[in-house]
Amino acid sequence: MKREYTIAVCDTQKSDISALESAISSWADKDGSDRVTADTFRDAAALRSKLADGYGADTYIITIPAHGTSGIELARQIRLRQPDVPVIIIAASRTFAYEAYELHAIRYLLGTEDTAELRSALDLAYMLFRVAPADTVSVRLPGETRNISADDVVYIENNVRSMRYILRDGSTLTGTRRNISFESYFAPLLRSGRFVQPHKSFIINIRYIRSLHSNSISMTNGVQIPISRRHISEVQEAYSKFAG
């Protein structure tokens, strides 16, 4: 099954954006196993705003020349929200190399002209994406964190800060999450292509869908999950991709 692989590119220079998009497109053509998309941002504030709304990419490319120290601050914010996501820094000098590696950037490249180095960095980022642990779900229980197989989760129901995990054996776990949105907390699951969010209060495992209706989903355990109007096309597309 193909997955979506999203690369976020942040640079205010239109020429650099175009060069990076071209390099990413060329790199992506070598491997058709996943769908590669590039989201471009012309300034750090635009990406910060998207992050605050729950946005999450699979890899980030940040160019320092356009942002100066704000590029490092942007990388820091990304790292807080997505601790393990690959970040590639492109800079005009080695000035920020120490800060970049302190934030666990996977590569610190000098300039955008060396496409071989960029392709190598993308190869590494993609490898990390492919082996990312989207196969487990960490459930924060009182006094412990329990890792369960993603395949065992039928759906997750959100209720303010507590969440109900409905498992395929019929049992239920009730856990909490950090002070971030429901969508952000489960971004790795949603990006995996195996889960979809049909409603603000539910994230479901696509493999346990029995049938789709105009405003609800019948799950294999007999539960009916609502589909909000804004999520109908998203659910249909995700289910079609999974089944195909």
C-alpha positions in Angstrom: 0.0 0.0 0.0 1.3 3.4 -0.9 1.7 6.1 1.7 1.9 9.8 1.5 5.4 11.2 2.2 5.3 15.0 2.8 8.3 17.3 2.7 7.9 20.8 4.1 10.2 23.4 2.5 10.7 26.8 4.2 12.5 29.5 2.3 11.6 33.1 1.4 13.7 33.1 -1.8 11.5 32.2 -4.8 14.4 31.0 -6.8 15.6 28.7 -4.0 12.0 27.3 -3.5 11.9 26.5 -7.2 15.3 24.8 -7.1 14.4 22.7 -4.1 11.0 21.7 -5.6 12.8 20.6 -8.8 15.4 18.7 -6.8 12.7 17.0 -4.7 10.7 16.1 -7.8 13.8 14.6 -9.5 14.6 12.7 -6.4 11.1 11.4 -6.0 11.0 10.0 -9.5 13.6 7.4 -8.6 11.2 5.5 -6.3 7.5 5.1 -6.9 6.8 3.2 -3.6 5.2 6.2 -1.9 3.5 9.4 -3.1 5.8 12.3 -2.4 4.4 15.9 -2.0 6.2 19.1 -1.2 4.6 21.8 0.8 6.3 25.2 0.4 6.4 28.1 2.9 7.8 31.5 2.0 8.5 32.5 5.6 9.0 30.9 9.0 5.9 32.6 10.4 3.7 30.8 7.9 5.0 27.4 8.8 4.8 28.2 12.5 1.2 29.1 12.1 0.5 25.8 10.3 2.3 23.9 13.1 0.2 25.6 15.7 -2.9 24.3 13.8 -1.7 20.8 14.0 0.2 20.5 10.7 2.9 17.9 10.5 5.2 16.9 7.7 7.4 13.8 7.4 10.6 15.7 6.6 11.4 19.5 6.9 13.9 21.4 4.8 14.8 24.8 6.3 17.1 27.3 4.6 18.9 29.6 7.0 20.0 32.4 4.6 16.4 33.7 4.4 15.7 33.5 8.1 18.9 33.9 10.1 18.4 32.8 13.7 14.6 32.4 13.1 15.4 29.4 11.0 17.0 27.7 14.0 14.0 28.8 16.2 11.7 27.2 13.6 13.7 24.0 13.8 13.4 24.1 17.6 9.6 24.5 17.4 9.4 21.6 14.9 11.5 19.4 17.2 9.2 20.2 20.2 6.2 19.1 18.3 7.7 16.2 16.3 10.7 14.9 18.4 11.9 12.3 15.8 11.1 13.9 12.5 14.0 14.4 10.1 15.1 18.0 9.7 17.5 19.2 6.9 19.2 22.6 7.3 20.6 24.5 4.3 22.7 27.5 5.1 25.1 29.9 3.4 27.8 29.4 6.0 28.7 27.1 9.0 27.6 29.8 11.5 24.6 27.8 12.7 26.0 24.3 12.3 26.4 23.7 16.1 22.8 24.8 16.9 21.5 22.7 14.0 23.2 19.5 15.2 22.2 20.3 18.8 18.6 20.0 17.5 19.5 16.7 15.8 19.3 17.9 12.2 20.1 14.9 10.1 22.2 17.1 7.6 23.6 20.6 7.5 24.2 21.6 3.9 26.0 24.6 2.5 23.9 26.1 -0.2 21.3 24.6 -2.5 23.5 24.0 -5.5 24.9 20.6 -4.4 22.0 18.4 -5.5 24.0 15.2 -4.8 24.3 16.2 -1.1 20.6 17.1 -1.0 19.6 13.8 -2.6 21.8 12.0 -0.1 20.0 13.9 2.7 16.6 13.0 1.3 17.6 9.3 1.0 18.4 9.3 4.7 15.3 11.2 5.7 13.1 8.8 3.6 14.8 5.8 5.2 14.0 7.1 8.6 10.4 7.7 7.5 10.1 4.1 6.3 11.3 2.6 9.6 9.4 5.1 11.8 7.5 3.3 14.6 3.9 3.9 13.3 3.2 0.3 14.2 2.7 1.0 17.8 0.5 3.4 19.8 1.8 4.8 23.2 -1.1 5.0 25.7 -0.5 7.2 28.7 -2.2 5.5 31.6 -2.1 6.6 35.3 1.5 5.8 36.4 2.6 4.2 33.2 2.9 4.4 29.4 1.8 1.2 27.6 2.8 0.5 24.0 0.2 -1.4 22.0 0.1 -2.6 18.4 -1.6 -0.2 16.0 -3.3 -3.2 14.4 -5.1 -3.8 17.7 -6.7 -0.4 17.8 -10.2 -0.3 16.2 -10.7 3.4 16.9 -9.8 6.2 19.3 -12.4 8.6 20.8 -11.4 12.0 22.0 -13.0 13.6 25.1 -11.2 16.9 26.0 -7.9 15.6 27.4 -8.9 11.9 27.9 -9.1 9.4 25.1 -10.7 6.0 24.8 -8.8 3.3 22.9 -11.2 0.6 21.6 -9.3 -2.5 20.9 -10.1 -5.4 18.6 -10.5 -7.9 21.5 -13.4 -5.7 22.8 -11.4 -4.1 25.7 -11.0 -0.4 26.3 -8.2 1.7 27.6 -8.6 5.3 28.8 -5.5 7.5 28.5 -4.4 11.1 28.4 -2.3 13.2 26.0 0.1 16.1 26.2 -1.3 19.6 25.9 -1.5 19.5 22.1 -4.4 18.9 19.7 -5.9 15.5 19.1 -4.8 15.6 15.5 -1.2 16.6 16.4 -0.9 13.9 19.0 -1.8 11.1 16.5 -0.1 12.7 13.5 2.2 9.7 12.9 -0.8 7.3 12.7 -2.7 9.6 10.4 0.3 10.0 8.1 0.8 6.2 7.9 -2.3 5.9 5.7 -3.7 3.2 8.1 -5.8 5.6 10.2 -8.2 8.4 9.2 -10.1 11.1 11.1 -13.7 11.2 10.1 -14.8 13.5 12.9 -13.1 15.9 15.3 -13.7 13.3 18.1 -12.6 10.1 16.4 -9.6 8.5 14.7 -10.3 5.1 13.2 -8.3 2.2 11.9 -9.2 1.8 8.2 -8.8 -1.9 8.3 -11.8 -2.2 10.6 -14.3 -0.4 8.4 -17.1 -2.6 7.4 -19.0 -0.1 5.2 -19.2 3.6 4.4 -22.4 5.6 4.5 -23.2 9.2 3.6 -22.8 10.4 7.2 -21.4 7.5 9.2 -19.1 4.5 9.1 -20.0 1.0 10.2 -17.1 -0.6 12.0 -16.5 -4.4 12.2 -17.3 -4.3 15.9 -20.8 -3.0 15.1 -20.2 0.6 16.3 -21.3 3.5 14.1 -18.8 6.4 13.8 -20.1 9.7 12.5 -18.5 11.4 9.5 -18.5 15.2 9.6 -19.2 17.0 6.3 -15.7 18.4 6.0 -14.1 15.0 6.3 -16.3 13.0 3.9 -13.9 13.2 0.9 -10.9 12.6 3.1 -12.4 9.4 4.4 -13.5 8.2 1.0 -10.0 8.9 -0.4 -8.2 7.2 2.5 -10.4 4.1 2.3 -10.0 3.9 -1.5 -6.1 4.1 -1.2 -6.1 1.5 1.6 -8.3 -0.9 -0.3 -6.4 -0.3 -3.6 
